Amino acid sequence: MRIAIGGFLHESHSFAPRPTTYADFVQPGGFPGLVHGKALFEAVRTTSVPIAGALAVGEELGAEIVPLAWAIANPAGPVQDEAFERITALICAELSKALDAGPLDGIYLDLHGAALADHYPDMEGEILRRVRAIAGATPLTISLDPHCNLTPLMVDLCDALVPFRTYPHVDMKAAGAQAMRLLAERIRRGRPWARAFRQVDYWIALPAQCTLMAPMLPVMEERTAIAARPGVAELAFCFGFPYADFHDCGVALAAYADTQAQADAAADAFKSAIDAREASFAMDILQADTAVREAIAGAGTGKPVVIADTQDNPGGGGHGDTTGLLAELIAQHAQNAVLCLINDAESATACHQAGEGATIPLMLGGKSDATPLKVEARILKLTDGRFTLTGPMGAGNPANLGPTALIQVATGVRVVVVSRKMQALDQAILRHVGIEPAECGILVLKSSVHFRADFQPIASRVIVAAAPGPVVADPATLTFHHLRPGLRLRPMANSR
């Protein structure tokens, strides 16, 4: 059995402050950089990314694994055409070389599902179209992030697709492994599964998508039960990424089964379960001043209070540099508080030039929204920003945040300043600058949900806050132009 593997991952925010460039894939924060050919194996093998799980299963099955190309960049604005064309061309060129060397039994691709390119709003659909144009009817499976905006084209072009089951995404490797197992089964059976595709007509905001708790937890339990029905090979549930301004943005699902009747029945049953719980997905979020006030009141219990700066989440397309919550921490005289992190290469460079122990003025953060915060910064520690992630989502992934500084900006407020953006989802970010997260009174994390995997177990309370930032907690407040008619931008809302 000869199987080609590769991948191209991005989560694109149509309203983010900057586009995603080719360089962002060459050197991403928290992940391996763009790689192709045999170097792919060692780049991903020890990481938590889906292709690592697919590679391990493929090798266990005794398959000859043929590496294509693999690339990932942190969420931001749409992928520039240059990056899309160069990386897709690299995948296709390696695929052509693989076919020149001999027939392929199957192809596995590690995709995200919420990528937009400048001229291809369904970027994954276009990648799959090009791969199919080269490989024809060769069995093909993919893994996906559940924030995928699943499209009919993606379903049509894949023999099976497997989204992660969790958010925070602690099963990325497991999804890649399952996609590879389904690929092997598809090769063995010699024919495709029947498939059914359904779109849900309302959006679910990111904070309500967390699978650790209601309202999403019982929905995922229902998914598991329906997926166990006879004949069902996969029930793919994609929560959607409601910041992508294109026709098919939103919640969707796909069922793969032995017969069309089984696929349709599974898809209809699960869509009915999602629709029945619509009201539960409406959630309230605290404004920044209230969130800090409640965190201060709740601090001092021996465990930190965690505030999620959800609207500047680098994992959703934020630049990771807004200062709304930092200003509140200072104004309300918070003690033993740490903000992780501010993405500001200019300030990080200034700190490295001044050296540890120095105190310097900074116009900190705010480079993406022109609202920097004027502070006097005492430089506590400097690092090169290189470390290895240790938490449930990213264990084994290499991080390279560039020149990094831990600074104190008020009596009780410290800030981690980095040169490349990364979501604050792993305690290793703090530990690499000498902070033990469990010993803090208040932790402010630029993240929406992923932080919960590593930080919720040490927290006395988690507060989700709405400070200024592009990853708005209520995406219905954004100005969309390309969505399909009848889509409702909030649970229980009327049609647009």
MOBELFEN-V95892 format. One record per run of one state. SS is the DSSP state (a for helix, b for strand, c for the rest). FROM is the first residue (numbers start at 1). LEN is the number of residues. If there is no record, write none. Layout:
# MOBELFEN-V95892
ss = (SS/SS)
from = (FROM/FROM)
len = (LEN/LEN)
This chain:
# MOBELFEN-V95892
ss = (c/b/c/b/c/b/c/a/c/b/c/a/c/a/c/b/c/b/c/b/c/a/c/b/c/b/c/b/c/b/c/a/c/b/c/a/c/b/c/a/c/b/c/b/c/a/c/a/c/b/c/b/c/a/c/a/c/b/a/c/b/a/c/a/c/a/c/b/c/a/c/b/c/b/c/b/c/b/c/b/c/b/c/a/c/a/c/b/c/a/b/c/a/c/b/c)
from = (1/2/10/11/13/20/21/22/27/35/37/39/45/50/61/64/73/76/77/79/80/81/102/106/112/114/115/117/118/120/121/123/136/139/145/152/158/160/164/172/190/194/200/202/203/206/210/216/228/232/239/252/258/260/277/278/282/286/288/299/304/310/313/314/317/324/332/337/344/345/355/359/365/373/384/386/389/398/401/404/411/413/419/428/432/437/440/442/446/452/459/467/475/478/488/489)
len = (1/8/1/2/7/1/1/5/8/2/2/6/5/11/3/9/3/1/2/1/1/21/4/6/2/1/2/1/2/1/2/13/3/6/7/6/2/4/8/18/4/6/2/1/3/4/6/12/4/7/13/6/2/17/1/4/4/2/11/5/6/3/1/3/7/8/5/7/1/10/4/6/8/11/2/3/9/3/3/7/2/6/9/4/5/3/2/4/6/7/8/8/3/10/1/8)
